[in-house]
């Protein structure tokens, strides 16, 4: 984690390495991030509540790479909405024809 200003990002413990590298550059207004286990909503909530007054982005993959974990999109996005987060869902392994993230 870094500075306490700017955008705060919550990402999964097991995340595509290039995403972590992108976040670590800090040149996109991202100042800090935390990794949490997205298969446990309590841990996602704790990650989101760490910086309650800052802009937040919630980034996750489903199905995850490389561990092939399934994240409950509807519940995680609902939680993100409670905190006013922008949500980014990477569905590289399950493209829109296979997994529909919007209704």
N, CA, C and O of each residue as an XYZ file, in Angstrom:
412
protein
N       0.828     -1.173      0.000
C       0.000      0.000      0.000
C       0.879      1.246      0.000
O       2.025      1.227      0.449
N       0.297      2.341     -0.525
C       1.079      3.568     -0.616
C       0.316      4.748     -0.040
O      -0.455      4.580      0.904
N       0.516      5.929     -0.587
C      -0.062      7.175     -0.093
C      -1.538      7.043      0.288
O      -2.224      6.115     -0.141
N      -2.009      7.992      1.104
C      -3.407      7.989      1.533
C      -4.272      8.972      0.762
O      -5.298      9.411      1.281
N      -3.897      9.332     -0.452
C      -4.716     10.195     -1.292
C      -4.974      9.478     -2.602
O      -4.324      8.479     -2.910
N      -5.919      9.984     -3.368
C      -6.186      9.385     -4.664
C      -7.126      8.202     -4.579
O      -7.837      8.024     -3.591
N      -7.120      7.403     -5.619
C      -8.050      6.286     -5.749
C      -7.512      5.054     -5.022
O      -6.323      4.738     -5.083
N      -8.414      4.383     -4.345
C      -8.116      3.172     -3.591
C      -8.762      1.999     -4.325
O      -9.940      2.065     -4.677
N      -8.003      0.926     -4.557
C      -8.496     -0.211     -5.336
C      -8.474     -1.474     -4.480
O      -7.514     -1.743     -3.757
N      -9.556     -2.237     -4.581
C      -9.636     -3.537     -3.915
C      -9.553     -4.593     -5.010
O     -10.355     -4.597     -5.944
N      -8.569     -5.494     -4.885
C      -8.356     -6.542     -5.881
C      -8.286     -7.899     -5.184
O      -8.091     -7.968     -3.970
N      -8.446     -8.976     -5.951
C      -8.379    -10.311     -5.347
C      -6.954    -10.713     -4.955
O      -5.973    -10.240     -5.529
N      -6.875    -11.595     -3.964
C      -5.568    -12.143     -3.562
C      -4.835    -12.733     -4.753
O      -3.635    -12.524     -4.929
N      -5.568    -13.466     -5.557
C      -4.987    -14.113     -6.734
C      -5.496    -13.362     -7.953
O      -6.630    -13.550     -8.393
N      -4.646    -12.520     -8.479
C      -5.045    -11.609     -9.538
C      -4.036    -11.694    -10.675
O      -2.854    -11.960    -10.455
N      -4.514    -11.465    -11.881
C      -3.652    -11.437    -13.050
C      -2.503    -10.476    -12.796
O      -2.735     -9.313    -12.466
N      -1.289    -10.932    -12.941
C      -0.095    -10.172    -12.570
C       0.004     -8.826    -13.278
O       0.488     -7.860    -12.688
N      -0.435     -8.742    -14.501
C      -0.352     -7.473    -15.238
C      -1.251     -6.408    -14.612
O      -0.938     -5.220    -14.687
N      -2.352     -6.811    -14.001
C      -3.229     -5.852    -13.310
C      -2.495     -5.271    -12.109
O      -2.535     -4.063    -11.876
N      -1.835     -6.120    -11.356
C      -1.066     -5.653    -10.198
C       0.036     -4.699    -10.644
O       0.258     -3.669    -10.008
N       0.720     -5.028    -11.720
C       1.770     -4.140    -12.246
C       1.184     -2.791    -12.649
O       1.786     -1.753    -12.373
N       0.037     -2.790    -13.287
C      -0.619     -1.549    -13.709
C      -0.981     -0.689    -12.494
O      -0.760      0.522    -12.493
N      -1.531     -1.321    -11.477
C      -1.905     -0.587    -10.263
C      -0.668     -0.034     -9.569
O      -0.694      1.088     -9.064
N       0.393     -0.792     -9.539
C       1.619     -0.377     -8.851
C       2.324      0.803     -9.503
O       3.138      1.461     -8.855
N       2.033      1.089    -10.767
C       2.705      2.217    -11.410
C       2.303      3.537    -10.783
O       3.098      4.476    -10.754
N       1.069      3.622    -10.277
C       0.617      4.829     -9.601
C       0.393      6.011    -10.514
O       0.104      7.105    -10.030
N       0.514      5.832    -11.818
C       0.379      6.972    -12.726
C      -1.039      7.136    -13.275
O      -1.237      7.891    -14.227
N      -2.003      6.467    -12.716
C      -3.397      6.594    -13.165
C      -4.297      7.083    -12.032
O      -5.503      6.837    -12.029
N      -3.695      7.774    -11.078
C      -4.452      8.297     -9.952
C      -4.682      7.272     -8.860
O      -5.352      7.564     -7.870
N      -4.135      6.068     -9.026
C      -4.286      5.023     -8.026
C      -3.158      5.180     -7.015
O      -1.980      5.107     -7.362
N      -3.537      5.395     -5.769
C      -2.510      5.620     -4.759
C      -2.292      4.427     -3.842
O      -1.211      4.274     -3.273
N      -3.307      3.580     -3.693
C      -3.128      2.420     -2.829
C      -4.121      1.333     -3.207
O      -5.128      1.580     -3.869
N      -3.803      0.122     -2.765
C      -4.695     -0.998     -3.031
C      -4.546     -2.027     -1.925
O      -3.585     -2.010     -1.156
N      -5.513     -2.914     -1.866
C      -5.471     -4.018     -0.923
C      -5.943     -5.268     -1.653
O      -6.826     -5.209     -2.509
N      -5.341     -6.398     -1.301
C      -5.756     -7.678     -1.858
C      -6.619     -8.406     -0.830
O      -6.261     -8.486      0.345
N      -7.755     -8.934     -1.277
C      -8.647     -9.678     -0.385
C      -9.153    -10.937     -1.086
O      -9.030    -11.076     -2.303
N      -9.714    -11.838     -0.310
C     -10.300    -13.068     -0.831
C     -11.743    -12.784     -1.244
O     -12.606    -12.591     -0.387
N     -12.007    -12.757     -2.532
C     -13.329    -12.407     -3.044
C     -14.354    -13.524     -2.907
O     -15.529    -13.320     -3.209
N     -13.932    -14.690     -2.460
C     -14.899    -15.764     -2.221
C     -15.523    -15.631     -0.836
O     -16.414    -16.408     -0.494
N     -15.076    -14.657     -0.022
C     -15.627    -14.379      1.302
C     -16.065    -12.912      1.342
O     -15.223    -12.016      1.400
N     -17.354    -12.670      1.312
C     -17.866    -11.296      1.262
C     -17.460    -10.462      2.473
O     -17.291     -9.248      2.356
N     -17.304    -11.088      3.618
C     -16.878    -10.349      4.814
C     -15.508     -9.708      4.573
O     -15.256     -8.589      5.018
N     -14.644    -10.409      3.882
C     -13.314     -9.878      3.599
C     -13.360     -8.761      2.556
O     -12.591     -7.803      2.629
N     -14.262     -8.893      1.591
C     -14.433     -7.823      0.599
C     -14.950     -6.566      1.299
O     -14.456     -5.465      1.053
N     -15.949     -6.736      2.175
C     -16.497     -5.596      2.925
C     -15.401     -4.917      3.751
O     -15.321     -3.689      3.785
N     -14.564     -5.708      4.413
C     -13.484     -5.144      5.219
C     -12.510     -4.353      4.344
O     -12.063     -3.272      4.727
N     -12.184     -4.896      3.170
C     -11.299     -4.185      2.252
C     -11.886     -2.863      1.792
O     -11.177     -1.863      1.687
N     -13.193     -2.861      1.516
C     -13.857     -1.635      1.068
C     -13.963     -0.597      2.183
O     -13.935      0.606      1.920
N     -14.084     -1.052      3.407
C     -14.287     -0.115      4.515
C     -12.986      0.482      5.049
O     -13.027      1.334      5.937
N     -11.849      0.062      4.537
C     -10.562      0.561      5.044
C     -10.358      2.054      4.790
O      -9.715      2.730      5.592
N     -10.889      2.573      3.699
C     -10.745      3.997      3.367
C     -12.115      4.540      2.965
O     -12.371      4.736      1.777
N     -13.003      4.786      3.935
C     -14.392      5.115      3.627
C     -14.623      6.410      2.855
O     -15.650      6.543      2.189
N     -13.703      7.367      2.923
C     -13.935      8.660      2.273
C     -13.257      8.806      0.926
O     -13.371      9.856      0.293
N     -12.557      7.785      0.474
C     -11.820      7.897     -0.784
C     -12.573      7.265     -1.934
O     -13.414      6.390     -1.730
N     -12.274      7.707     -3.141
C     -12.822      7.071     -4.333
C     -12.308      5.646     -4.388
O     -11.145      5.379     -4.086
N     -13.192      4.731     -4.780
C     -12.810      3.330     -4.767
C     -13.142      2.648     -6.081
O     -14.106      2.994     -6.765
N     -12.313      1.670     -6.410
C     -12.565      0.780     -7.539
C     -12.460     -0.643     -7.004
O     -11.537     -0.978     -6.262
N     -13.411     -1.460     -7.390
C     -13.396     -2.872     -7.032
C     -13.158     -3.647     -8.316
O     -13.980     -3.619     -9.232
N     -12.035     -4.334     -8.377
C     -11.666     -5.104     -9.570
C     -11.615     -6.574     -9.190
O     -10.979     -6.945     -8.203
N     -12.291     -7.415     -9.979
C     -12.163     -8.843     -9.738
C     -12.374     -9.627    -11.016
O     -12.913     -9.125    -12.002
N     -11.935    -10.865    -10.967
C     -12.060    -11.789    -12.083
C     -13.052    -12.874    -11.691
O     -13.140    -13.256    -10.523
N     -13.785    -13.359    -12.654
C     -14.601    -14.552    -12.435
C     -14.800    -15.204    -13.791
O     -15.312    -14.584    -14.724
N     -14.440    -16.310    -13.878
C     -13.740    -17.266    -13.025
C     -12.290    -16.799    -12.902
O     -11.733    -16.242    -13.848
N     -11.670    -17.029    -11.716
C     -10.354    -16.448    -11.471
C      -9.242    -17.204    -12.184
O      -9.350    -18.393    -12.484
N      -8.172    -16.464    -12.442
C      -6.981    -17.017    -13.060
C      -5.847    -16.837    -12.048
O      -5.604    -15.700    -11.646
N      -5.172    -17.830    -11.632
C      -5.079    -19.179    -12.170
C      -5.841    -20.236    -11.366
O      -5.828    -21.406    -11.748
N      -6.505    -19.863    -10.262
C      -7.073    -20.874     -9.361
C      -8.480    -21.347     -9.720
O      -8.998    -22.272     -9.094
N      -9.095    -20.732    -10.706
C     -10.427    -21.119    -11.188
C     -11.457    -21.088    -10.049
O     -12.256    -22.011     -9.893
N     -11.420    -20.007     -9.260
C     -12.430    -19.792     -8.224
C     -13.593    -19.027     -8.843
O     -13.410    -18.239     -9.771
N     -14.784    -19.267     -8.320
C     -15.971    -18.590     -8.820
C     -16.388    -17.526     -7.801
O     -16.580    -17.822     -6.622
N     -16.522    -16.302     -8.267
C     -16.940    -15.193     -7.427
C     -18.406    -14.912     -7.726
O     -18.808    -14.889     -8.890
N     -19.203    -14.699     -6.690
C     -20.618    -14.382     -6.862
C     -20.738    -12.919     -7.295
O     -20.706    -12.010     -6.466
N     -20.874    -12.711     -8.586
C     -20.876    -11.357     -9.152
C     -21.967    -10.490     -8.536
O     -21.707     -9.359     -8.125
N     -23.171    -11.010     -8.472
C     -24.304    -10.212     -7.982
C     -24.072     -9.730     -6.549
O     -24.338     -8.568     -6.240
N     -23.588    -10.592     -5.687
C     -23.359    -10.207     -4.289
C     -22.195     -9.231     -4.152
O     -22.275     -8.277     -3.378
N     -21.126     -9.459     -4.887
C     -19.960     -8.571     -4.796
C     -20.300     -7.185     -5.356
O     -19.910     -6.173     -4.774
N     -21.013     -7.132     -6.467
C     -21.400     -5.841     -7.043
C     -22.380     -5.117     -6.116
O     -22.307     -3.896     -5.975
N     -23.293     -5.856     -5.485
C     -24.204     -5.248     -4.511
C     -23.444     -4.611     -3.363
O     -23.779     -3.513     -2.918
N     -22.430     -5.297     -2.889
C     -21.586     -4.770     -1.824
C     -20.829     -3.529     -2.295
O     -20.730     -2.541     -1.567
N     -20.306     -3.583     -3.497
C     -19.598     -2.425     -4.060
C     -20.528     -1.220     -4.158
O     -20.120     -0.093     -3.876
N     -21.761     -1.452     -4.552
C     -22.727     -0.360     -4.651
C     -22.979      0.298     -3.294
O     -23.171      1.512     -3.224
N     -22.980     -0.483     -2.226
C     -23.148      0.073     -0.876
C     -22.065      1.091     -0.559
O     -22.309      2.058      0.162
N     -20.871      0.875     -1.094
C     -19.731      1.748     -0.823
C     -19.506      2.775     -1.928
O     -18.540      3.537     -1.868
N     -20.374      2.812     -2.933
C     -20.231      3.780     -4.021
C     -19.037      3.521     -4.915
O     -18.429      4.459     -5.429
N     -18.697      2.265     -5.104
C     -17.514      1.896     -5.894
C     -17.825      1.750     -7.377
O     -18.939      1.416     -7.778
N     -16.813      2.009     -8.156
C     -16.826      1.596     -9.556
C     -16.406      0.134     -9.550
O     -15.448     -0.237     -8.872
N     -17.116     -0.693    -10.298
C     -16.812     -2.123    -10.332
C     -16.314     -2.510    -11.710
O     -16.916     -2.160    -12.725
N     -15.204     -3.237    -11.732
C     -14.634     -3.755    -12.971
C     -14.598     -5.272    -12.844
O     -14.000     -5.809    -11.911
N     -15.245     -5.966    -13.793
C     -15.275     -7.424    -13.778
C     -14.536     -7.937    -15.007
O     -14.935     -7.681    -16.143
N     -13.461     -8.661    -14.759
C     -12.678     -9.274    -15.832
C     -13.232    -10.677    -16.068
O     -13.145    -11.543    -15.198
N     -13.796    -10.889    -17.241
C     -14.364    -12.198    -17.569
C     -13.606    -12.833    -18.728
O     -14.205    -13.422    -19.628
N     -12.294    -12.707    -18.694
C     -11.460    -13.248    -19.766
C     -11.703    -14.731    -19.982
O     -11.803    -15.188    -21.120
N     -11.798    -15.479    -18.899
C     -11.988    -16.930    -19.011
C     -13.421    -17.301    -19.333
O     -13.686    -18.402    -19.815
N     -14.341    -16.399    -19.073
C     -15.756    -16.659    -19.344
C     -16.335    -15.460    -20.094
O     -16.935    -14.578    -19.481
N     -16.162    -15.423    -21.398
C     -16.637    -14.286    -22.185
C     -18.162    -14.149    -22.128
O     -18.848    -15.068    -21.681
N     -18.697    -13.005    -22.578
C     -20.125    -12.709    -22.458
C     -21.072    -13.792    -22.981
O     -22.177    -13.933    -22.458
N     -20.677    -14.542    -23.977
C     -21.561    -15.604    -24.454
C     -21.718    -16.721    -23.426
O     -22.723    -17.433    -23.425
N     -20.733    -16.872    -22.559
C     -20.773    -17.923    -21.548
C     -21.329    -17.401    -20.225
O     -22.150    -18.061    -19.588
N     -20.883    -16.230    -19.821
C     -21.301    -15.642    -18.557
C     -21.832    -14.246    -18.793
O     -21.123    -13.378    -19.303
N     -23.070    -14.035    -18.424
C     -23.683    -12.735    -18.642
C     -23.682    -11.976    -17.323
O     -24.396    -12.335    -16.387
N     -22.860    -10.910    -17.257
C     -22.728    -10.169    -16.020
C     -23.797     -9.085    -15.852
O     -23.951     -8.526    -14.766
N     -24.522     -8.794    -16.911
C     -25.607     -7.808    -16.838
C     -26.918     -8.490    -17.164
O     -26.970     -9.422    -17.967
N     -27.963     -8.017    -16.538
C     -29.299     -8.564    -16.821
C     -30.107     -7.583    -17.617
O     -31.258     -7.861    -17.954
